[in-house]
Amino acid sequence: MTLNLFDRSALLFLPASNPRAIAKARASAADLVILDLEDAVRPEDKIAARAAAVEAVGSSWPMPVAIRVNGTAAPEHADDLAAVTASNCDLVIMPSIRSAADISALTKPVAAMIETAAAVLDASAITRVCQALIVGTNDLAADLRLPAGAGRGSISYALQHVVLSARAAGIAAFDGVFNRLDDPEGFAAEAAESRALGFDGKTLIHPDQIAPCHAAFAPSAEELDRARRLVAAASGGADRFEGAMVEAMHVAAARRLIARYG
């Protein structure tokens, strides 16, 4: 099964152990919901969370639903994979990937979380066995031993490398979460930076982040109008358009924008 992830900018994480969060996510405008069995779930709740996630994906959802399993080093990993593979989830989220070997045997569509230095360096190989890359910025910063408050500039190479690897493979790439729930301006700025870097969307940790995420990744009215004007003016070769030289690649990009946003 192929799941189109390019048109899904807002990916919402929530603990599979929280039935209220699941109900709220089902009614949200998220483009993809990720039921988490890993970081968001306490150790004593892991088994119950797995059962709840499998039950949740057994019913109808208005959007695709993924399940994030526990990592390969976790004692729950094998049981998570068995349960999730047999479930009706649309996508498996694999955390703490170190190499393509960690996911090459999975039979369901997979999104690989790039959370370690090893995964960043092996990103090109990982793209061959998955449908999307997701940067786990918090874990990546920890793996790189960055000081608290180091900022995203410290991982700029990793972010760009993930996007480059995904684009070269023709798969989607998603930026990591923004932790400060009481800083909507900060979220909006980081989401805008994500789009500028080439990410297809961003992972979220609260439903309140969905609308600003959509806004950050959507084109402005002027950007969309310009795309329409460019397509209308295109002659099939190199053209002078509104003071700039444009070619077929610019027209193709404009058509993609129009196809998604009208």
C-alpha positions in Angstrom: 0.0 0.0 0.0 1.2 3.5 -0.9 0.3 6.4 1.4 0.7 9.8 -0.1 2.3 11.9 2.6 3.3 14.9 0.5 0.0 16.7 1.1 0.0 16.2 4.9 1.7 19.0 6.8 0.4 18.5 10.3 1.3 15.2 12.0 -0.1 15.0 15.5 1.6 12.8 18.2 -0.5 11.6 21.1 -0.1 9.0 23.8 -2.0 5.8 22.9 -2.7 5.3 26.6 -4.9 8.4 26.7 -8.5 7.7 25.4 -9.5 11.4 25.7 -6.6 12.5 23.5 -7.5 9.8 21.0 -11.1 11.1 20.8 -9.9 14.7 20.5 -7.4 13.8 17.7 -10.1 11.9 15.8 -12.2 15.1 15.6 -9.2 17.3 14.8 -7.9 18.8 11.6 -4.6 16.8 11.8 -3.4 15.4 8.5 -2.0 12.3 10.2 -2.5 11.1 13.7 0.3 9.2 15.4 -0.6 7.0 18.3 2.5 6.8 20.4 3.7 3.7 22.3 7.1 5.1 23.0 8.1 8.4 24.7 4.7 9.6 25.7 3.7 6.4 27.5 4.9 5.4 31.0 6.6 2.0 31.3 3.8 0.5 33.3 1.3 1.6 30.7 3.1 0.2 27.6 1.0 -3.0 27.2 -2.3 -1.3 27.7 -1.2 1.5 25.3 -0.4 -1.1 22.6 -3.9 -2.7 23.0 -5.6 0.7 22.9 -3.7 1.7 19.7 -4.7 -1.5 17.9 -8.3 -1.1 19.0 -8.3 2.5 18.0 -7.1 1.8 14.4 -9.7 -0.9 14.1 -12.4 1.8 13.6 -12.9 4.4 11.0 -10.9 7.7 11.1 -11.2 10.8 8.9 -7.4 10.9 8.4 -4.7 8.2 8.1 -3.5 6.9 11.5 0.1 5.7 12.3 1.4 3.9 15.4 4.9 4.7 16.8 6.4 1.5 18.2 9.1 1.4 20.9 12.6 1.3 19.5 14.6 -1.8 18.7 16.4 -1.7 22.0 13.2 -1.6 24.1 11.8 -4.9 25.6 8.4 -4.1 24.1 9.7 -3.7 20.5 9.1 -7.2 19.2 5.5 -7.4 20.6 4.8 -3.9 19.4 5.9 -4.8 15.8 3.8 -8.0 15.9 0.7 -6.2 17.1 1.1 -3.2 14.8 1.9 -5.2 11.7 -1.3 -7.2 12.2 -3.4 -4.0 12.9 -5.3 -1.7 10.5 -2.9 1.2 11.0 -1.8 3.0 7.8 1.8 3.6 8.8 4.4 2.4 11.3 6.6 5.0 12.9 10.0 3.6 13.8 12.0 5.6 16.3 15.8 5.6 17.0 16.7 4.2 13.6 20.5 3.7 13.2 20.5 2.1 9.8 18.3 0.8 7.0 18.6 -2.7 8.6 16.4 -1.7 11.5 13.3 -1.5 9.2 14.1 -3.4 6.1 12.0 -6.5 7.1 8.8 -4.6 7.9 5.8 -5.3 5.6 3.8 -2.2 6.4 4.6 1.3 5.2 7.2 2.9 7.5 8.3 6.4 8.4 11.8 6.4 9.9 12.7 8.7 12.7 16.1 10.2 12.3 17.2 10.8 15.9 20.9 9.8 16.0 24.1 10.9 14.4 24.3 7.4 12.8 20.9 7.8 11.2 21.7 11.2 9.8 24.8 9.8 8.1 22.9 6.8 6.8 19.8 8.7 5.8 20.2 8.1 2.1 20.2 4.3 2.6 17.3 4.5 5.0 15.1 6.3 2.4 15.2 3.1 0.3 13.2 1.1 2.8 10.7 3.7 4.1 8.1 6.2 2.9 9.1 9.2 4.9 11.8 10.6 7.2 10.9 12.4 10.4 13.6 14.3 12.3 13.5 13.6 16.0 15.1 16.9 17.0 15.1 16.4 20.8 16.7 13.0 20.7 19.1 14.1 18.0 20.3 17.0 20.1 20.8 14.6 23.0 22.7 12.1 20.9 25.0 15.0 19.7 25.5 16.0 23.3 24.4 19.6 22.6 24.1 21.9 25.6 20.6 23.0 26.7 19.4 25.9 24.6 21.9 25.3 21.8 19.2 26.2 19.2 18.5 24.7 15.8 21.5 26.2 14.3 23.5 23.4 15.9 21.6 20.8 13.9 21.2 22.8 10.7 23.4 20.3 8.7 21.3 17.4 9.9 18.0 19.1 9.0 19.3 19.9 5.5 20.8 16.5 5.0 17.5 14.8 5.9 15.6 17.0 3.4 18.2 16.3 0.7 18.1 12.6 1.3 14.3 12.5 1.2 14.1 14.6 -2.0 16.7 12.5 -3.7 14.6 9.4 -3.0 11.3 11.0 -3.8 9.8 10.6 -0.3 8.4 13.1 2.2 10.3 14.7 5.1 9.0 16.1 8.3 10.5 18.4 10.9 10.6 17.6 14.6 8.3 18.9 17.4 8.2 22.3 19.0 8.2 21.8 22.8 7.0 25.2 24.1 3.2 25.0 24.2 2.9 28.5 25.6 4.9 30.1 22.7 2.7 30.3 19.6 4.9 32.9 18.0 7.9 30.6 18.4 6.1 27.7 16.9 5.0 29.8 13.9 8.5 31.0 13.3 10.0 27.5 13.5 7.3 26.1 11.2 8.0 28.8 8.7 11.7 27.9 8.9 10.7 24.2 8.4 8.9 25.1 5.1 11.8 27.3 4.0 14.2 24.4 4.5 12.0 22.2 2.3 10.2 20.0 4.8 6.7 18.8 3.8 5.4 19.3 7.3 6.0 19.2 11.0 5.3 16.8 13.8 3.1 18.3 16.6 2.5 17.5 20.3 -0.8 19.4 20.8 -4.0 20.0 18.7 -3.5 23.8 19.2 -0.5 23.5 16.9 -2.5 22.1 14.0 -4.0 25.4 12.6 -0.7 27.4 12.8 1.1 24.5 11.2 -1.3 24.5 8.3 -0.9 28.3 8.0 2.9 28.1 8.0 3.0 25.5 5.2 0.3 27.0 3.0 1.3 29.6 0.4 0.2 33.2 0.8 -2.5 34.6 -1.4 0.1 36.5 -3.4 2.3 33.4 -3.8 -0.7 31.5 -5.1 -1.7 34.3 -7.5 1.8 34.6 -8.8 1.8 30.8 -9.5 -1.4 31.2 -11.5 0.0 34.1 -13.5 3.2 32.2 -14.1 1.3 29.1 -15.5 -0.8 31.3 -17.7 2.2 33.1 -19.1 4.4 30.0 -19.7 5.3 29.4 -23.3 7.1 26.1 -22.8 10.7 27.4 -22.8 12.6 30.0 -20.9 10.6 33.2 -20.4 11.0 36.6 -18.8 8.2 36.8 -16.2 7.6 39.8 -14.0 11.3 40.8 -14.1 12.8 37.3 -13.6 13.8 34.5 -15.9 11.7 31.4 -15.5 12.0 27.9 -16.9 10.1 24.6 -17.0 11.1 23.8 -13.4 9.5 27.0 -12.1 6.3 26.3 -14.0 6.2 22.7 -12.6 6.6 24.1 -9.1 3.8 26.6 -9.7 1.5 23.8 -11.0 2.2 21.7 -7.9 1.3 24.6 -5.7 -2.0 25.2 -7.6 -2.9 21.5 -7.6 -2.6 21.4 -3.8 -4.0 24.8 -2.7 -6.2 25.8 -5.7 
